[in-house]
Amino acid sequence: MVKPRAAVLLAVATCLAAPAALAEPPAAVASQWKQIYEDSQTIYYVSATNSSSSTTSDVESLLEYKVPQVLGGTQVWSVVSHMKLDCDAKKVVTIDNTTYSRQMGSGRAIQTQATNDTLHEPDAGSLGELIWSTACGKN
């Protein structure tokens, strides 16, 4: 079972640091993303192009809100997280999170924030475990 949305959002919010300089990213293409979970308020994706069974894998996950959120007075539709995974050791670490003004990680990048996350084994049934198993080809 995937942990509740509030726990995921709290984990993202507590891992954020000072904003970095933002550049306009290239528009995300829907075919790059593989849907891995959906609930009444969000849809979660993992980058389909980064699937790997090698020891270390760089992946992106995408959280898309069904109703936009307001963060710091700005409307946010999606959050892209850059992650590193150790497929052999079953470990994950989130490097940074970028919020976007449009769906599917498109539009204006509102804020990119580094995390203070460390390489760890994801909790059983968590979104991290689902991302690890999908990206590492374990499901």
N, CA, C and O atoms as a MOPAC input file, in Angstrom:
PM7 MOZYME 1SCF
protein

 N      0.84100 1    -1.17200 1     0.00000 1
 C      0.00000 1     0.00000 1     0.00000 1
 C      0.88900 1     1.23900 1     0.00000 1
 O      1.86900 1     1.30300 1     0.74200 1
 N      0.55000 1     2.21300 1    -0.82300 1
 C      1.29400 1     3.45600 1    -0.90100 1
 C      0.87600 1     4.36500 1     0.25400 1
 O     -0.30400 1     4.43900 1     0.59600 1
 N      1.84600 1     5.05200 1     0.84900 1
 C      1.54200 1     5.93000 1     1.97800 1
 C      0.64600 1     7.07100 1     1.54300 1
 O      0.67000 1     7.45200 1     0.37300 1
 N     -0.14300 1     7.62800 1     2.44900 1
 C     -1.07800 1     8.70200 1     2.12100 1
 C     -0.38000 1     9.92000 1     1.53900 1
 O      0.78800 1    10.18900 1     1.82100 1
 N     -1.12800 1    10.64800 1     0.72100 1
 C     -0.63500 1    11.84600 1     0.04000 1
 C     -0.03200 1    12.83600 1     1.01200 1
 O      1.01000 1    13.42100 1     0.71800 1
 N     -0.64700 1    13.04200 1     2.15000 1
 C     -0.15600 1    14.02100 1     3.12200 1
 C      1.25500 1    13.66100 1     3.58100 1
 O      2.09100 1    14.54800 1     3.75700 1
 N      1.52800 1    12.37300 1     3.77700 1
 C      2.86200 1    11.95700 1     4.21200 1
 C      3.88900 1    12.23100 1     3.12700 1
 O      5.00800 1    12.65100 1     3.42600 1
 N      3.52500 1    11.99900 1     1.86900 1
 C      4.43600 1    12.26800 1     0.75500 1
 C      4.70600 1    13.75400 1     0.65100 1
 O      5.85500 1    14.16600 1     0.49500 1
 N      3.65000 1    14.57600 1     0.73600 1
 C      3.82800 1    16.02400 1     0.64600 1
 C      4.64400 1    16.54800 1     1.80900 1
 O      5.46400 1    17.44900 1     1.63100 1
 N      4.43700 1    15.99900 1     3.00400 1
 C      5.21600 1    16.41400 1     4.15100 1
 C      6.67400 1    16.04900 1     3.95500 1
 O      7.55900 1    16.83500 1     4.29300 1
 N      6.93700 1    14.87100 1     3.41500 1
 C      8.31600 1    14.45700 1     3.16500 1
 C      8.98300 1    15.38100 1     2.15600 1
 O     10.14400 1    15.74900 1     2.33600 1
 N      8.27000 1    15.76200 1     1.09700 1
 C      8.82200 1    16.68800 1     0.10600 1
 C      9.08000 1    18.03600 1     0.76700 1
 O     10.14900 1    18.61800 1     0.58500 1
 N      8.12300 1    18.53600 1     1.52400 1
 C      8.26000 1    19.85800 1     2.14200 1
 C      9.39000 1    19.89800 1     3.15700 1
 O     10.09200 1    20.90500 1     3.24900 1
 N      9.58400 1    18.82600 1     3.92300 1
 C     10.62000 1    18.85400 1     4.94600 1
 C     12.00900 1    18.62900 1     4.38200 1
 O     12.99700 1    18.87200 1     5.07500 1
 N     12.11000 1    18.17400 1     3.15000 1
 C     13.41200 1    17.93700 1     2.53000 1
 C     13.89100 1    19.12700 1     1.71100 1
 O     14.92800 1    19.03700 1     1.05300 1
 N     13.16900 1    20.23100 1     1.73600 1
 C     13.50500 1    21.35200 1     0.88300 1
 C     14.45000 1    22.31600 1     1.56500 1
 O     14.36700 1    22.54700 1     2.77200 1
 N     15.36200 1    22.88100 1     0.76200 1
 C     16.30900 1    23.87900 1     1.25900 1
 C     16.09600 1    25.17600 1     0.51300 1
 O     15.04300 1    25.37100 1    -0.09600 1
 N     17.07300 1    26.06800 1     0.54500 1
 C     16.95900 1    27.36400 1    -0.11900 1
 C     16.80500 1    27.18300 1    -1.62100 1
 O     17.41800 1    26.28400 1    -2.19600 1
 N     15.98100 1    28.03700 1    -2.28400 1
 C     15.76400 1    27.90200 1    -3.71000 1
 C     17.03700 1    28.17900 1    -4.50000 1
 O     17.84900 1    29.02600 1    -4.12600 1
 N     17.19300 1    27.44700 1    -5.60200 1
 C     18.32000 1    27.64900 1    -6.50500 1
 C     17.85800 1    28.50600 1    -7.67600 1
 O     16.66300 1    28.75300 1    -7.84000 1
 N     18.79800 1    28.95200 1    -8.47800 1
 C     18.45400 1    29.73400 1    -9.66600 1
 C     17.64100 1    28.86100 1   -10.60800 1
 O     17.91100 1    27.66800 1   -10.75000 1
 N     16.64500 1    29.45700 1   -11.25100 1
 C     15.74300 1    28.69600 1   -12.10300 1
 C     15.95900 1    29.03300 1   -13.56200 1
 O     16.16600 1    30.19300 1   -13.92000 1
 N     15.91100 1    28.02800 1   -14.38800 1
 C     15.95600 1    28.21400 1   -15.83000 1
 C     14.69500 1    27.60200 1   -16.39900 1
 O     14.14300 1    26.66400 1   -15.82400 1
 N     14.23900 1    28.11700 1   -17.50900 1
 C     13.04000 1    27.57200 1   -18.15400 1
 C     13.38700 1    26.20200 1   -18.72500 1
 O     14.21600 1    26.12600 1   -19.63100 1
 N     12.78500 1    25.10600 1   -18.23000 1
 C     13.10600 1    23.77800 1   -18.71000 1
 C     12.42400 1    23.49400 1   -20.04400 1
 O     11.42700 1    24.13000 1   -20.38500 1
 N     12.96400 1    22.53700 1   -20.79800 1
 C     12.25100 1    22.13100 1   -22.00800 1
 C     10.93300 1    21.48800 1   -21.60500 1
 O     10.83600 1    20.87100 1   -20.54500 1
 N      9.92800 1    21.63200 1   -22.44500 1
 C      8.60900 1    21.06800 1   -22.14200 1
 C      8.71100 1    19.55400 1   -21.99500 1
 O      9.35800 1    18.88500 1   -22.80000 1
 N      8.07400 1    19.02600 1   -20.97100 1
 C      8.06700 1    17.58300 1   -20.75300 1
 C      7.15300 1    16.92700 1   -21.77600 1
 O      6.11500 1    17.47800 1   -22.14000 1
 N      7.53900 1    15.76700 1   -22.22800 1
 C      6.73900 1    15.01200 1   -23.18000 1
 C      6.06300 1    13.88600 1   -22.41800 1
 O      6.72200 1    13.12500 1   -21.70900 1
 N      4.74500 1    13.77900 1   -22.56500 1
 C      3.97700 1    12.79800 1   -21.80100 1
 C      4.50300 1    11.37900 1   -21.97000 1
 O      4.41200 1    10.57700 1   -21.04100 1
 N      5.05500 1    11.05200 1   -23.14300 1
 C      5.53400 1     9.69000 1   -23.38200 1
 C      6.77200 1     9.36200 1   -22.54700 1
 O      7.15100 1     8.19400 1   -22.46100 1
 N      7.41800 1    10.36400 1   -21.92400 1
 C      8.56900 1    10.11200 1   -21.07000 1
 C      8.15500 1     9.53800 1   -19.72400 1
 O      8.99000 1     8.97500 1   -19.01600 1
 N      6.92400 1     9.66200 1   -19.36700 1
 C      6.46700 1     9.30600 1   -18.03200 1
 C      5.63400 1     8.03900 1   -18.02800 1
 O      4.82200 1     7.81600 1   -18.92600 1
 N      5.83900 1     7.21100 1   -17.01400 1
 C      5.03700 1     6.00500 1   -16.80200 1
 C      4.26500 1     6.20400 1   -15.50600 1
 O      4.86100 1     6.40200 1   -14.44800 1
 N      2.94300 1     6.15100 1   -15.58900 1
 C      2.11600 1     6.32100 1   -14.39400 1
 C      2.30600 1     5.11900 1   -13.48300 1
 O      2.25700 1     3.97200 1   -13.92800 1
 N      2.52800 1     5.40100 1   -12.17900 1
 C      2.72700 1     4.31200 1   -11.22700 1
 C      1.70000 1     4.28700 1   -10.10400 1
 O      1.55000 1     3.27200 1    -9.42400 1
 N      0.98500 1     5.40600 1    -9.90200 1
 C      0.00300 1     5.44800 1    -8.82100 1
 C     -0.93400 1     6.62200 1    -9.03600 1
 O     -0.54400 1     7.65100 1    -9.58900 1
 N     -2.18200 1     6.45900 1    -8.59000 1
 C     -3.15500 1     7.54600 1    -8.66100 1
 C     -4.09800 1     7.44400 1    -7.47800 1
 O     -4.52000 1     6.35200 1    -7.09700 1
 N     -4.42500 1     8.60000 1    -6.89600 1
 C     -5.46900 1     8.65500 1    -5.87900 1
 C     -6.41600 1     9.79100 1    -6.25600 1
 O     -6.33700 1    10.30900 1    -7.37000 1
 N     -7.29600 1    10.18100 1    -5.36400 1
 C     -8.31200 1    11.18100 1    -5.71300 1
 C     -7.74200 1    12.58300 1    -5.93300 1
 O     -8.41300 1    13.42100 1    -6.53500 1
 N     -6.52400 1    12.85900 1    -5.46300 1
 C     -5.97000 1    14.20300 1    -5.57200 1
 C     -4.69000 1    14.30700 1    -6.39100 1
 O     -4.32400 1    15.40200 1    -6.81900 1
 N     -4.00500 1    13.19300 1    -6.61600 1
 C     -2.71200 1    13.23300 1    -7.30100 1
 C     -2.51000 1    12.03900 1    -8.23200 1
 O     -3.18300 1    11.01300 1    -8.12900 1
 N     -1.55400 1    12.21900 1    -9.14200 1
 C     -1.09300 1    11.12700 1    -9.99900 1
 C      0.42900 1    11.14000 1    -9.90300 1
 O      1.04100 1    12.20600 1    -9.96500 1
 N      1.04600 1     9.97100 1    -9.75300 1
 C      2.49500 1     9.84600 1    -9.65900 1
 C      3.03200 1     9.12000 1   -10.88300 1
 O      2.44100 1     8.14900 1   -11.35700 1
 N      4.16200 1     9.60800 1   -11.38500 1
 C      4.82000 1     9.02900 1   -12.55400 1
 C      6.30200 1     8.84000 1   -12.24700 1
 O      6.84700 1     9.46200 1   -11.33500 1
 N      6.94000 1     7.97200 1   -13.02500 1
 C      8.39100 1     7.82900 1   -12.99900 1
 C      8.86900 1     7.93000 1   -14.44500 1
 O      8.15000 1     7.54300 1   -15.36700 1
 N     10.07300 1     8.44600 1   -14.64500 1
 C     10.58900 1     8.60800 1   -16.00500 1
 C     10.79600 1     7.24300 1   -16.64200 1
 O     11.54600 1     6.41300 1   -16.12900 1
 N     10.13200 1     7.02400 1   -17.75000 1
 C     10.17400 1     5.73400 1   -18.42900 1
 C     11.50100 1     5.52100 1   -19.14900 1
 O     11.90700 1     4.37900 1   -19.36200 1
 N     12.18100 1     6.59700 1   -19.52500 1
 C     13.42000 1     6.47500 1   -20.29600 1
 C     14.61400 1     6.11600 1   -19.43800 1
 O     15.65700 1     5.73900 1   -19.97300 1
 N     14.49600 1     6.22000 1   -18.11700 1
 C     15.63600 1     5.96300 1   -17.25500 1
 C     15.61000 1     4.58800 1   -16.60400 1
 O     16.42100 1     4.32000 1   -15.71700 1
 N     14.70000 1     3.70900 1   -17.01800 1
 C     14.65000 1     2.38200 1   -16.42400 1
 C     15.98000 1     1.68700 1   -16.60300 1
 O     16.57800 1     1.72900 1   -17.67800 1
 N     16.43500 1     1.05300 1   -15.55100 1
 C     17.74200 1     0.41500 1   -15.59800 1
 C     17.80600 1    -0.67800 1   -14.55800 1
 O     17.20500 1    -0.57100 1   -13.48900 1
 N     18.53700 1    -1.73000 1   -14.87500 1
 C     18.77400 1    -2.75300 1   -13.87400 1
 C     20.22600 1    -2.69300 1   -13.42000 1
 O     20.68100 1    -3.56500 1   -12.67900 1
 N     20.97000 1    -1.65200 1   -13.86600 1
 C     22.35400 1    -1.49400 1   -13.43000 1
 C     22.36800 1    -1.07200 1   -11.96700 1
 O     21.32600 1    -0.76300 1   -11.38900 1
 N     23.54600 1    -1.06200 1   -11.38100 1
 C     23.67700 1    -0.75700 1    -9.96300 1
 C     23.10000 1     0.60400 1    -9.60700 1
 O     22.28900 1     0.70200 1    -8.68700 1
 N     23.50200 1     1.66500 1   -10.31900 1
 C     23.03500 1     3.00800 1   -10.00700 1
 C     22.20700 1     3.54700 1   -11.16000 1
 O     22.56700 1     3.37300 1   -12.32400 1
 N     21.10100 1     4.19800 1   -10.83900 1
 C     20.21600 1     4.73800 1   -11.85800 1
 C     19.76300 1     6.13700 1   -11.45300 1
 O     19.35300 1     6.35500 1   -10.31300 1
 N     19.83700 1     7.08400 1   -12.38900 1
 C     19.28200 1     8.42300 1   -12.18800 1
 C     17.87900 1     8.42000 1   -12.75500 1
 O     17.68000 1     8.05100 1   -13.91200 1
 N     16.90500 1     8.82500 1   -11.96100 1
 C     15.51300 1     8.85900 1   -12.41200 1
 C     14.85400 1    10.16100 1   -11.96900 1
 O     15.35500 1    10.87900 1   -11.10400 1
 N     13.73500 1    10.42900 1   -12.58500 1
 C     12.88800 1    11.53300 1   -12.16700 1
 C     11.52100 1    10.95800 1   -11.83900 1
 O     11.03000 1    10.05900 1   -12.52100 1
 N     10.91800 1    11.48700 1   -10.79000 1
 C      9.53000 1    11.15200 1   -10.50200 1
 C      8.73200 1    12.43600 1   -10.62800 1
 O      9.25900 1    13.53100 1   -10.43200 1
 N      7.46400 1    12.29200 1   -10.95600 1
 C      6.60900 1    13.45200 1   -11.15500 1
 C      5.34400 1    13.27400 1   -10.34000 1
 O      4.67000 1    12.24800 1   -10.43400 1
 N      5.03100 1    14.27400 1    -9.54600 1
 C      3.78400 1    14.34200 1    -8.79600 1
 C      2.92900 1    15.38100 1    -9.49300 1
 O      3.33400 1    16.53700 1    -9.62000 1
 N      1.75100 1    14.98100 1    -9.94400 1
 C      0.84400 1    15.92900 1   -10.59600 1
 C     -0.41700 1    16.05000 1    -9.75700 1
 O     -1.04800 1    15.05400 1    -9.40100 1
 N     -0.76600 1    17.28300 1    -9.45100 1
 C     -1.98200 1    17.55000 1    -8.69200 1
 C     -3.17800 1    17.58400 1    -9.63700 1
 O     -3.07200 1    18.10000 1   -10.75000 1
 N     -4.30600 1    17.04200 1    -9.20800 1
 C     -5.52900 1    17.11800 1    -9.99500 1
 C     -6.18300 1    18.48500 1    -9.84700 1
 O     -6.90900 1    18.93400 1   -10.73400 1
 N     -5.92400 1    19.13500 1    -8.73400 1
 C     -6.34700 1    20.50800 1    -8.48000 1
 C     -5.07700 1    21.25000 1    -8.08400 1
 O     -4.34500 1    20.78400 1    -7.21000 1
 N     -4.79900 1    22.39100 1    -8.70500 1
 C     -3.52600 1    23.06200 1    -8.40300 1
 C     -3.41400 1    23.46500 1    -6.93600 1
 O     -4.40800 1    23.77100 1    -6.27700 1
 N     -2.18600 1    23.45600 1    -6.44800 1
 C     -1.88100 1    23.87700 1    -5.08300 1
 C     -1.31900 1    25.29700 1    -5.13700 1
 O     -0.79900 1    25.71100 1    -6.17400 1
 N     -1.41200 1    26.02700 1    -4.07300 1
 C     -0.83500 1    27.36200 1    -4.00500 1
 C      0.29800 1    27.31500 1    -2.98600 1
 O      0.07900 1    27.04200 1    -1.80600 1
 N      1.50500 1    27.58400 1    -3.45800 1
 C      2.68900 1    27.60100 1    -2.61200 1
 C      3.34100 1    28.97200 1    -2.73100 1
 O      3.75700 1    29.37700 1    -3.81700 1
 N      3.42800 1    29.66900 1    -1.63600 1
 C      4.03000 1    30.99700 1    -1.65100 1
 C      3.30900 1    31.96500 1    -2.56600 1
 O      3.94000 1    32.83200 1    -3.17100 1
 N      1.99200 1    31.83200 1    -2.67800 1
 C      1.20300 1    32.72700 1    -3.51700 1
 C      1.21600 1    32.38000 1    -4.99300 1
 O      0.64800 1    33.11900 1    -5.79800 1
 N      1.85000 1    31.27200 1    -5.37400 1
 C      1.94300 1    30.86700 1    -6.77200 1
 C      1.24500 1    29.52300 1    -6.98000 1
 O      1.37200 1    28.61600 1    -6.15700 1
 N      0.51600 1    29.40500 1    -8.07500 1
 C     -0.18900 1    28.16600 1    -8.40700 1
 C      0.79400 1    27.12300 1    -8.92000 1
 O      1.59900 1    27.40400 1    -9.80800 1
 N      0.72700 1    25.92100 1    -8.36100 1
 C      1.60500 1    24.80600 1    -8.72300 1
 C      0.74400 1    23.63200 1    -9.17800 1
 O     -0.19200 1    23.23400 1    -8.48500 1
 N      1.07100 1    23.07600 1   -10.35700 1
 C      0.36300 1    21.91200 1   -10.87600 1
 C      1.16800 1    20.62700 1   -10.74100 1
 O      0.58700 1    19.54300 1   -10.68000 1
 N      2.51600 1    20.72900 1   -10.69400 1
 C      3.31600 1    19.51400 1   -10.67100 1
 C      4.65900 1    19.74600 1    -9.98800 1
 O      5.15000 1    20.87100 1    -9.88900 1
 N      5.24400 1    18.62300 1    -9.51600 1
 C      6.55000 1    18.63000 1    -8.86300 1
 C      7.37400 1    17.50500 1    -9.47200 1
 O      6.94000 1    16.35300 1    -9.49700 1
 N      8.57500 1    17.84300 1    -9.96700 1
 C      9.49300 1    16.83600 1   -10.50200 1
 C     10.62800 1    16.66600 1    -9.50100 1
 O     11.26600 1    17.64100 1    -9.10200 1
 N     10.87400 1    15.42600 1    -9.10000 1
 C     11.95500 1    15.10900 1    -8.16500 1
 C     13.04300 1    14.35500 1    -8.90400 1
 O     12.76400 1    13.37900 1    -9.60000 1
 N     14.29100 1    14.80800 1    -8.75600 1
 C     15.44300 1    14.09900 1    -9.31200 1
 C     15.95600 1    13.16700 1    -8.23300 1
 O     16.17200 1    13.57800 1    -7.09300 1
 N     16.15100 1    11.90400 1    -8.60100 1
 C     16.52800 1    10.87900 1    -7.63100 1
 C     17.66600 1    10.02500 1    -8.16000 1
 O     17.86600 1     9.91200 1    -9.37000 1
 N     18.40700 1     9.42900 1    -7.24200 1
 C     19.38600 1     8.39500 1    -7.57400 1
 C     18.94300 1     7.13800 1    -6.85700 1
 O     18.51000 1     7.17900 1    -5.70600 1
 N     19.05900 1     6.00300 1    -7.56500 1
 C     18.66900 1     4.73000 1    -6.98600 1
 C     19.81800 1     3.75400 1    -7.10200 1
 O     20.53200 1     3.73900 1    -8.10500 1
 N     19.99500 1     2.94900 1    -6.09000 1
 C     20.93000 1     1.83300 1    -6.13700 1
 C     20.06300 1     0.59400 1    -6.25700 1
 O     19.47900 1     0.12700 1    -5.27800 1
 N     19.98800 1     0.06700 1    -7.47500 1
 C     19.07500 1    -1.05000 1    -7.73900 1
 C     19.48300 1    -2.32100 1    -7.01400 1
 O     18.62200 1    -3.07700 1    -6.56400 1
 N     20.78600 1    -2.56900 1    -6.89200 1
 C     21.24500 1    -3.79000 1    -6.22400 1
 C     21.02800 1    -3.75100 1    -4.71600 1
 O     20.63900 1    -4.75200 1    -4.11400 1
 N     21.27900 1    -2.59300 1    -4.10600 1
 C     21.17900 1    -2.46400 1    -2.64700 1
 C     19.79800 1    -2.01500 1    -2.18100 1
 O     19.56100 1    -1.89700 1    -0.97900 1
 N     18.88300 1    -1.76300 1    -3.12100 1
 C     17.54100 1    -1.26900 1    -2.81600 1
 C     17.61000 1    -0.00800 1    -1.95700 1
 O     17.09400 1     0.03600 1    -0.84100 1
 N     18.27200 1     1.02700 1    -2.51900 1
 C     18.42200 1     2.30900 1    -1.82400 1
 C     18.00400 1     3.43300 1    -2.75900 1
 O     18.15500 1     3.33200 1    -3.97700 1
 N     17.47100 1     4.52100 1    -2.16900 1
 C     17.03600 1     5.69400 1    -2.92800 1
 C     17.49000 1     6.96200 1    -2.21700 1
 O     17.66400 1     6.97400 1    -0.99800 1
 N     17.68000 1     8.02800 1    -2.99100 1
 C     17.93600 1     9.34400 1    -2.42600 1
 C     17.33100 1    10.38000 1    -3.36900 1
 O     17.50500 1    10.29600 1    -4.58500 1
 N     16.62800 1    11.34400 1    -2.81200 1
 C     16.07500 1    12.44600 1    -3.59700 1
 C     17.08700 1    13.58200 1    -3.57000 1
 O     17.50100 1    14.02900 1    -2.50000 1
 N     17.48900 1    14.05400 1    -4.76400 1
 C     18.48800 1    15.10400 1    -4.89600 1
 C     17.84400 1    16.48500 1    -4.79300 1
 O     18.28700 1    17.32700 1    -4.01200 1
 N     16.79100 1    16.71300 1    -5.59100 1
 C     16.10000 1    18.00400 1    -5.55200 1
 C     14.67600 1    17.85800 1    -6.05400 1
 O     14.30700 1    16.84900 1    -6.65400 1
 N     13.87800 1    18.89900 1    -5.79200 1
 C     12.48200 1    18.96100 1    -6.22500 1
 C     12.26200 1    20.29400 1    -6.92500 1
 O     12.70100 1    21.33900 1    -6.44500 1
 N     11.57300 1    20.24900 1    -8.07500 1
 C     11.24900 1    21.47100 1    -8.81400 1
 C      9.74600 1    21.54500 1    -8.98800 1
 O      9.12100 1    20.59900 1    -9.46800 1
 N      9.16300 1    22.67500 1    -8.59700 1
 C      7.72400 1    22.88600 1    -8.77600 1
 C      7.49300 1    23.61200 1   -10.09400 1
 O      8.28600 1    24.46500 1   -10.49300 1
 N      6.39100 1    23.26500 1   -10.77000 1
 C      6.06600 1    23.82300 1   -12.08600 1
 C      4.65900 1    24.41700 1   -12.10600 1
 O      3.76400 1    23.98200 1   -11.38200 1
 N      4.50200 1    25.41800 1   -12.95300 1
 C      3.23300 1    26.13700 1   -13.06300 1
 C      2.19800 1    25.39700 1   -13.89900 1
 O      1.03100 1    25.78600 1   -13.91300 1
 N      2.60300 1    24.33200 1   -14.59900 1
 C      1.66700 1    23.59100 1   -15.43400 1
 C      1.79200 1    22.10200 1   -15.15700 1
 O      2.66800 1    21.66000 1   -14.41500 1
 N      0.90300 1    21.35000 1   -15.76400 1
 C      0.87600 1    19.90700 1   -15.57600 1
 C      2.05900 1    19.23200 1   -16.26200 1
 O      2.65400 1    19.78700 1   -17.18500 1
 N      2.38800 1    18.03500 1   -15.80400 1
 C      3.41900 1    17.17000 1   -16.38300 1
 C      4.80800 1    17.81100 1   -16.38800 1
 O      5.59800 1    17.57200 1   -17.30100 1
 N      5.10500 1    18.61800 1   -15.37900 1
 C      6.43400 1    19.22700 1   -15.28500 1
 C      6.70800 1    20.21700 1   -16.38500 1
 O      7.84300 1    20.34800 1   -16.84200 1
 N      5.66800 1    20.92200 1   -16.82000 1
 C      5.84000 1    21.89700 1   -17.90200 1
 C      5.48600 1    23.28900 1   -17.39600 1
 O      5.08500 1    23.46900 1   -16.24600 1
 N      5.64200 1    24.25800 1   -18.27100 1
 C      5.39700 1    25.63800 1   -17.88300 1
 C      6.61500 1    26.21400 1   -17.19000 1
 O      7.73200 1    25.72000 1   -17.34200 1
 N      6.38300 1    27.25200 1   -16.44000 1
 C      7.47000 1    27.93900 1   -15.74700 1
 C      7.90600 1    27.13800 1   -14.52500 1
 O      7.07400 1    26.68900 1   -13.73700 1
 N      9.22500 1    26.96400 1   -14.37500 1
 C      9.76500 1    26.36300 1   -13.15700 1
 C      9.65000 1    27.42500 1   -12.07100 1
 O     10.24800 1    28.49600 1   -12.17900 1
 N      8.89200 1    27.13300 1   -11.03800 1
 C      8.64300 1    28.10700 1    -9.98100 1
 C      9.78200 1    28.11400 1    -8.97300 1
 O     10.25600 1    29.17500 1    -8.56600 1
 N     10.21300 1    26.93500 1    -8.57600 1
 C     11.26400 1    26.85800 1    -7.57100 1
 C     11.93400 1    25.49700 1    -7.63400 1
 O     11.26500 1    24.47000 1    -7.75000 1
 N     13.26700 1    25.49300 1    -7.55800 1
 C     14.03200 1    24.25400 1    -7.42500 1
 C     14.71200 1    24.29700 1    -6.07200 1
 O     15.37500 1    25.27400 1    -5.72400 1
 N     14.54000 1    23.23400 1    -5.31900 1
 C     15.12300 1    23.18900 1    -3.98800 1
 C     15.84600 1    21.86500 1    -3.78000 1
 O     15.30300 1    20.79500 1    -4.05200 1
 N     17.07800 1    21.95700 1    -3.29300 1
 C     17.84800 1    20.76700 1    -2.95800 1
 C     17.25300 1    20.13700 1    -1.70000 1
 O     16.61100 1    20.81600 1    -0.89900 1
 N     17.46800 1    18.85700 1    -1.53800 1
 C     17.00100 1    18.17400 1    -0.33300 1
 C     18.19800 1    17.86500 1     0.56700 1
 O     19.35000 1    17.96000 1     0.14300 1
 N     17.91400 1    17.50500 1     1.78100 1
 C     18.96500 1    17.02500 1     2.66700 1
 C     18.80200 1    15.52300 1     2.89200 1
 O     19.19100 1    14.99400 1     3.93300 1
 N     18.23000 1    14.85300 1     1.91500 1
 C     17.98100 1    13.41800 1     1.95800 1
 C     19.31000 1    12.66100 1     1.88000 1
 O     20.28400 1    13.16000 1     1.31700 1
 N     19.34000 1    11.46700 1     2.44200 1
 C     20.50000 1    10.59600 1     2.34400 1
 C     20.06500 1     9.26800 1     1.72600 1
 O     18.88400 1     8.92100 1     1.76100 1
 N     21.00100 1     8.54200 1     1.17200 1
 C     20.71700 1     7.24300 1     0.56200 1
 C     20.14300 1     6.32200 1     1.63800 1
 O     20.76000 1     6.11300 1     2.68200 1
 N     18.96200 1     5.77800 1     1.37400 1
 C     18.28200 1     4.94400 1     2.36100 1
 C     17.41500 1     3.90800 1     1.67400 1
 O     17.07800 1     4.04900 1     0.49800 1
 N     17.05400 1     2.86700 1     2.41000 1
 C     16.11700 1     1.86900 1     1.90100 1
 C     14.70900 1     2.41500 1     2.07000 1
 O     14.34300 1     2.84400 1     3.16500 1
 N     13.91200 1     2.40800 1     1.00500 1
 C     12.54800 1     2.93400 1     1.12900 1
 C     11.69000 1     2.03400 1     2.01900 1
 O     11.87400 1     0.81700 1     2.05600 1
 N     10.75900 1     2.64900 1     2.72700 1
 C      9.83200 1     1.88300 1     3.56600 1
 C      8.96700 1     0.97700 1     2.70000 1
 O      8.59800 1     1.34300 1     1.58400 1
 N      8.65000 1    -0.18400 1     3.20700 1
 C      7.77500 1    -1.11900 1     2.50600 1
 C      6.42900 1    -0.45500 1     2.24200 1
 O      5.83100 1     0.12700 1     3.14700 1
 N      5.95600 1    -0.54300 1     1.00900 1
 C      4.66300 1     0.00700 1     0.63900 1
 C      4.66400 1     1.50000 1     0.37000 1
 O      3.61200 1     2.07500 1     0.08900 1
 N      5.83300 1     2.14400 1     0.45000 1
 C      5.90200 1     3.59200 1     0.24600 1
 C      6.02200 1     3.94100 1    -1.23000 1
 O      6.27300 1     3.07500 1    -2.06900 1
 N      5.84000 1     5.21600 1    -1.53100 1
 C      6.03500 1     5.70400 1    -2.88700 1
 C      7.48400 1     5.48200 1    -3.32000 1
 O      7.73700 1     5.13100 1    -4.47300 1
 N      8.43200 1     5.68300 1    -2.41200 1
 C      9.84800 1     5.43500 1    -2.72600 1
 C     10.09500 1     4.01200 1    -3.16800 1
 O     10.85200 1     3.77500 1    -4.10900 1
 N      9.46200 1     3.05500 1    -2.49700 1
 C      9.62000 1     1.66000 1    -2.89200 1
 C      8.99700 1     1.40800 1    -4.26300 1
 O      9.55200 1     0.66200 1    -5.07100 1
 N      7.85800 1     2.02100 1    -4.52400 1
 C      7.20700 1     1.87100 1    -5.81800 1
 C      8.07900 1     2.44900 1    -6.93400 1
 O      8.21400 1     1.83600 1    -7.99300 1
 N      8.67000 1     3.62300 1    -6.70400 1
 C      9.57600 1     4.22800 1    -7.68500 1
 C     10.78400 1     3.31700 1    -7.89700 1
 O     11.16100 1     3.05200 1    -9.03800 1
 N     11.40200 1     2.83200 1    -6.80500 1
 C     12.56200 1     1.95100 1    -6.91400 1
 C     12.22300 1     0.68800 1    -7.72300 1
 O     12.95200 1     0.32100 1    -8.64400 1
 N     11.12200 1     0.03900 1    -7.37200 1
 C     10.77300 1    -1.21300 1    -8.04900 1
 C     10.45600 1    -0.99700 1    -9.52300 1
 O     10.77500 1    -1.85100 1   -10.35100 1
 N      9.83400 1     0.13100 1    -9.86800 1
 C      9.51200 1     0.41900 1   -11.26400 1
 C     10.76900 1     0.76900 1   -12.04000 1
 O     11.00600 1     0.21100 1   -13.11200 1
 N     11.57700 1     1.68300 1   -11.51800 1
 C     12.77200 1     2.13800 1   -12.22900 1
 C     13.83700 1     1.05200 1   -12.33100 1
 O     14.59300 1     1.01700 1   -13.30200 1
 N     13.90300 1     0.18100 1   -11.35300 1
 C     14.92400 1    -0.87500 1   -11.36200 1
 C     14.40800 1    -2.16600 1   -11.99700 1
 O     15.10800 1    -3.17800 1   -11.99900 1
 N     13.19100 1    -2.13500 1   -12.53300 1
 C     12.64100 1    -3.31200 1   -13.21400 1
 C     12.33400 1    -4.46200 1   -12.28800 1
 O     12.45900 1    -5.62100 1   -12.68400 1
 N     11.93300 1    -4.17000 1   -11.05400 1
 C     11.67400 1    -5.21600 1   -10.06300 1
 C     10.19000 1    -5.54300 1    -9.91700 1
 O      9.81400 1    -6.33700 1    -9.05500 1
 N      9.33600 1    -4.93400 1   -10.75800 1
 C      7.90100 1    -5.25900 1   -10.63800 1
 C      7.34700 1    -5.73700 1   -11.94400 1
 O      6.16100 1    -6.05500 1   -12.03100 1

